[in-house]
Amino acid sequence: DGGITQSPKYLFRKEGQNVTLSCEQNLNHDAMYWYRQDPGQGLRLIYYSQIVNDFQKGDIAEGYSVSREKKESFPLTVTSAQKNPTAFYLCASSIQANQPQHFGDGTRLSIL
Amino acid sequence: RKEVEQDPGPFNVPEGATVAFNCTYSNSASQSFFWYRQDCRKEPKLLMSVYSSGNEDGRFTAQLNRASQYISLLIRDSKLSDSATYLCVVSGGSQGNLIFGKGTKLSVKP
C-alpha cells in the first residue's frame, strides 16, 4: 500500500541528546513537510522540501535540522538546542506545494 | 488578521443535528482550499477539497466565497463518528504551502 511511514511512534530524549525522527513515503510525491503540534494547538511548520536536495525553514525551524537526500525520505533531527521538544511531530507529503497533503501517523516525543 | 481563522468551538450537538463550521482566510491570492479531519491523538486526514462552485460528498457540503474570503463546511445528520476536530486549510503560505487553521472541535452526543 502507498503511504507515509513515520518511526518511531514514541521517542524519549535525554538532556543534551539529539534524536532523529524518520519519515518515508512511497507515493512518489515531490514535496515533504514536518509539523509540530502541541496539545490543543494547531500545526506549526518546521521545515519543508519541495524537491530532492533542497529544503526550506518553516515558521519554527530553530533547534531542528533536516535532510532530503532521497525523494522518499525526509528525516528530522531534534537537536539539543530545542529546549522544549515535547510534542506530536507529523510528517506529510504532497504531489506539489499547493496540493492536498497526506500525513504519517506521527511521532510523540517526550523528555526523560 | 490571522492567516486562517476558524470558529473557536467546541460544538456540542445531538446525533442527527446539522452543524456548520466557518473559516476565513487573509490571502486573497489563495487558490486551493481543503477541509481536514483530525481525531484525538491522530494525524489529520483529508475530508474534502473545496471548489469555487461548492461541492458535496454525502452528508458533507463545502462552500467557498472568494469575495468574502470565507469557507464553510456543513455536516447534515450528524453521527457519533463525526466527533473530531475539523481543520480549515488554505494555500498561500511561502512558496505556495498550505496553511492550517487551528481547528474546531465537534462533539456529537447520543
Interface residues (C-beta under 8 A of the other chain):
Chain A: Y33 Y35 Q41 G42 L43 L45 Y48 Q50 Q56 F88 L90 S94 Q96 A97 N98 Q99 P100 Q101 H102 F103 G104 D105 G106
Chain B: Q31 S32 F34 R41 K42 E43 P44 K45 L46 S49 L87 S91 G93 S94 Q95 G96 N97 L98 F100 G101 K102 G103
